[in-house]
Amino acid sequence: MKFDVPVQDAKRAAHPHELLLVNLILNHVFFFVSTLGLSGPYPYLPLMVPIISISILAYIFWRAQRAKICDPWFVSAHWQVCARRSRLFLAMLAGACLLLLLGWLGYYYLHMAKVLVLALFSIAGLPVMITLLVLVVLESEALNQARNSSLPQWAAERFTPSKESV
């Protein structure tokens, strides 16, 4: 739904989506692949990816809570949309980490075959990659909507202020 909001609010509403896209594309795709290439001489370098990601996601969650209080409703609505999608991504990462932990425990303590552990790692990685792709598409569309002063239908119904409160 398109709304009549000031241009400044439309620009401010784009910030959460830009931030999440930076996390998804730059951090989880480009930086992750480049750190894997350098993991031989620097084996702990890939650990920077989850540290950066958790920092960005924590900021998005904090800022979404703060936006409810101090931002106009349109900007706050876009922060809430971004926080909702960030929670989905965080849940997917937590599930993948759980599968990786189970694979690691199974290999070292239950003496599972290496092929089975690698299969478990692949099963953990595929949903994360699919979720990453879907979130990049959704956030790109949300960024376009924020710049065009609009909201998804479900967000407009949920976050638009009622006539009595205006």
C-alpha positions in Angstrom: 0.0 0.0 0.0 1.3 3.4 -0.9 1.2 6.2 1.7 1.7 9.9 1.7 4.8 10.3 3.9 7.6 12.9 3.8 10.6 12.1 1.6 12.8 12.1 4.7 10.7 9.4 6.3 10.9 7.3 3.1 14.7 7.6 3.2 14.9 6.7 6.9 12.6 3.7 6.3 15.1 2.3 3.8 17.9 2.1 6.4 16.9 -1.2 8.1 16.6 -3.0 4.8 19.9 -1.7 3.6 21.5 -2.9 6.8 20.0 -6.4 6.6 21.0 -6.6 2.9 24.6 -5.7 3.8 24.6 -8.5 6.4 23.1 -11.0 4.0 25.0 -10.2 0.8 28.3 -8.8 1.9 28.8 -10.6 5.1 27.2 -14.0 4.5 28.1 -14.4 0.9 31.2 -12.4 -0.1 33.0 -12.2 3.2 32.2 -15.8 4.1 33.6 -17.1 0.8 36.7 -14.9 1.0 37.4 -16.0 4.6 37.1 -19.7 3.6 39.7 -19.1 1.0 42.0 -17.7 3.6 41.2 -20.2 6.3 44.4 -22.2 5.7 46.8 -19.7 7.2 44.1 -18.0 9.4 41.9 -20.8 10.6 39.8 -18.6 12.9 39.1 -15.9 10.4 35.7 -17.5 9.3 34.5 -16.9 12.9 34.3 -13.2 12.0 31.2 -13.8 9.9 28.9 -14.9 12.7 30.4 -12.2 15.0 29.6 -9.5 12.5 26.2 -11.0 11.7 25.1 -11.3 15.3 26.2 -7.7 15.9 24.2 -6.4 13.0 21.1 -8.5 13.9 21.4 -7.3 17.5 21.5 -3.7 16.3 18.4 -4.3 14.1 16.5 -5.8 17.0 17.5 -3.0 19.4 16.7 -0.3 16.8 13.3 -1.8 16.0 12.3 -1.6 19.6 13.6 2.0 19.8 11.7 2.9 16.6 8.4 2.0 18.2 9.0 4.9 20.6 10.9 7.6 18.8 10.3 7.3 15.0 7.3 8.1 12.9 4.9 5.2 12.3 6.1 4.6 8.7 9.8 4.4 9.7 8.9 2.2 12.7 6.8 -0.1 10.5 9.8 -0.7 8.2 12.0 -1.4 11.2 9.5 -4.0 12.4 9.3 -5.7 9.0 13.1 -5.9 9.0 13.2 -7.2 12.6 10.7 -9.9 11.7 12.8 -11.1 8.8 15.9 -10.9 10.9 14.3 -13.2 13.5 13.6 -15.7 10.7 17.2 -15.6 9.6 18.5 -15.9 13.1 16.2 -18.9 13.7 17.5 -20.6 10.5 21.1 -19.9 11.6 20.4 -21.4 15.0 18.9 -24.5 13.5 21.9 -24.9 11.2 24.3 -24.4 14.1 22.4 -27.1 16.1 22.8 -29.5 13.2 26.5 -28.7 12.9 26.9 -29.2 16.6 25.2 -32.6 16.4 27.4 -33.6 13.5 30.5 -32.6 15.4 29.4 -34.4 18.6 28.5 -37.5 16.5 31.8 -37.6 14.8 34.0 -37.2 18.0 31.9 -38.9 20.6 29.6 -41.4 18.8 32.3 -42.2 16.1 29.9 -41.6 13.2 31.3 -42.1 9.7 32.8 -39.0 8.1 30.5 -39.3 5.1 27.5 -39.2 7.4 28.8 -36.1 9.2 29.4 -34.4 5.8 25.9 -35.2 4.7 24.6 -33.7 8.0 26.7 -30.6 7.3 25.2 -30.4 3.8 21.7 -30.8 5.2 22.4 -27.9 7.6 23.8 -25.6 4.8 21.1 -26.0 2.2 18.1 -24.4 4.1 20.4 -21.5 5.1 21.3 -20.8 1.5 17.7 -21.0 0.4 16.6 -18.8 3.2 19.4 -16.4 2.4 18.3 -16.2 -1.2 14.6 -15.7 -0.3 15.5 -13.0 2.2 17.7 -11.1 -0.2 14.7 -11.0 -2.7 12.2 -10.0 0.0 14.5 -7.3 1.5 15.3 -5.9 -2.0 11.6 -5.5 -2.6 11.1 -4.0 0.9 13.9 -1.5 0.2 12.1 -0.5 -3.0 8.8 -0.2 -1.2 10.4 2.0 1.5 11.9 4.3 -1.1 8.5 4.5 -2.8 6.6 5.2 0.4 4.7 1.9 0.5 4.4 -1.1 2.8 3.5 -4.7 2.3 -0.2 -5.4 2.7 0.2 -7.3 6.0 2.5 -4.6 7.5 0.1 -1.8 6.4 -2.7 -3.6 8.2 -0.7 -4.2 11.3 1.3 -1.0 11.7 -0.8 1.8 10.2 -2.0 4.1 13.0 -5.8 4.0 13.5 -7.9 7.2 12.7 -8.6 7.6 16.5 -4.9 7.7 17.5 -4.0 10.3 14.8 
